[in-house]
Amino acid sequence: MAISDKDFELLRDFIYNICGMYFHSTKKYFLESRLTRRMEAAGAKTHQDYYMLLKSPRGSEELKYLMDEITTNETYFFRNVPQLNAFENKLLPEIVEIKNKMGFRKLRIWSAASSSGEEAYTMAMILQEKRATLLKDWIIEIVGTDINETVVAQAKEGVYNAYSVRNIPDVYKRKYIKEEGGKFILSPEVKRFVTFNKLNLYDDSKMIFMKSFDFIFCANVLIYFDTASKSKVVQHFYNNLQPYGYFFVGQSESLHGVNDKFKTVHFPGGFGYKK
Amino acid sequence: MDQNQMMERAEQLVGKIDDLPTIPVVATQVLQLLDSPDVVIEDVADLMLTDQVMTARVMKMINSPVYRPSHEITSLKRALVYLGLRHIREVALTTSFIKAFEAGTGPFDVNLFWEHSFGVGMVSKIIAQKVGYADLEKAYIAGIIHDLGEVFISHYMPDEFARVLAHMEQHQLKLYDSEAEVLGTTHCEIGLCMARSWNFPEAYQEVILQHHTVDAATIDPILCAVVNLSDLFCSVRGLNYGDREWVSFNLQEEQAWQILKHHAPALATMDVERFCYELDDAVPDVQELVRSIFSSTEQAEH
């Protein structure tokens, strides 16, 4: 069902205010098609009806279904290009310089909602490329965590489909991906930096042991949390970072009003949060 | 480098150019007419209609998504009524700048230049509104003209400008710093020389000179700060001369942000993330506006 500009803005504001995820105008038709499915399932005849349903006491449950529709199948390698450019070209060299001065040649990165591992391995590829130059003689540790054991097992296996690997630049693909019978297998060279574990971000007793990270990435998970839980989890991330570290959320996500300690650092096409 | 030295150098460079573009006669007359106390819209419309290119551009600008009229406006007089007298000034000035530099060649793509300029104009207007700045049109114009010096460098000194860009990329500098190192002056001082020769009001001259050095502003520091921040936002959200320059900033460390927060404390709670996302949404509108303004010239002239 075609969505009017007014209804689009209404639903966009609702989703932004509750989840902290912004729907750009270019995503209007995507949202429209996902809404159509949910409206059918929920028996809402118009976008207005569906909006009223989201606002009703049953709304929080329906919102979860909607968010699932909006975010499924979204994970792939080299997903957030502006963020990766900033990481690789500016923020990583900045942290390396700080740690070189301290004589502390160890880099720790956390992919805090690692799903099947694409984000963590993307980092591993970028860092492996710098083993002969910027990161010569450095120890690299990348940790991926997810609440779902099935995806953690998949991540450990490191075997992907064509969709996942479609955005990997050729220079990386040639070196680190081997195709076998339609499957794309990750090279041990990049797998060796990365470990995967099950972790629930709500679990305070575990969260306090995730220490001394230089970069933390957490895309498309906080959007499922209510504000209080978001604040708590983000405070953990803040504590888990080195004093000069950076925290990143996904494209179109916002932490406005969630944490006032992080400083927002803008760069072309995105922003990150600096401790 | 001392700003006086950079000013002297700019005066030398601009002084060498004999054929500095002039603002069209009609535009100058329109501006004069707008200054008279008993001006009526009909007279302005009649005068503007004598310049077909200007008329076509005003119509394009009015019907662009940046202005968002509720339905298409097809007569110039209705367009001017919709704009109101103060806005006519902004449109007349804007169309004049475009006229002055439409033949622009050199390392900068003139469309990218105008996309940045109109983007900064639009964002300046929004930020001006957020901080309760009284004259939103002034903020809009100031945003549009802040980088005039840049188009001068690209147009009249293409070889030097190519060196500036290469130096910037090689040493990962800001454009402003690269200009100072290579040319001994920057687009700010050069822009000021042009603004003086065109008799721009002082507040605009100051924005052109101090939009990278807002703490030096004395005439209208709020306006300079508004344009400085708009410039930063546009530079990280796709209206940045085609990604040549690496711009990164943290608002808390920006002098302009401190000036504006002092002026309007409520700014501290602004949802900057959402502001950036909304700006992304406006980028195609700005690009469309620039495209339509330039294509209107072709239609009117051929």
Interface residues (C-beta under 8 A of the other chain):
Chain A: Y16 Y22 H24 S25 T26 A86 N89 K90 S252 S254 L255 H256 G257 K263 T264 V265 H266 F267 P268 G269 G270 F271 K274
Chain B: L232 F233 S235 V236 R237 G238 N240 D243 W246 V247 S248 F249 N250 L251 Q252 D271 V272 E273 R274 C276 Y277 D280 D281 P284
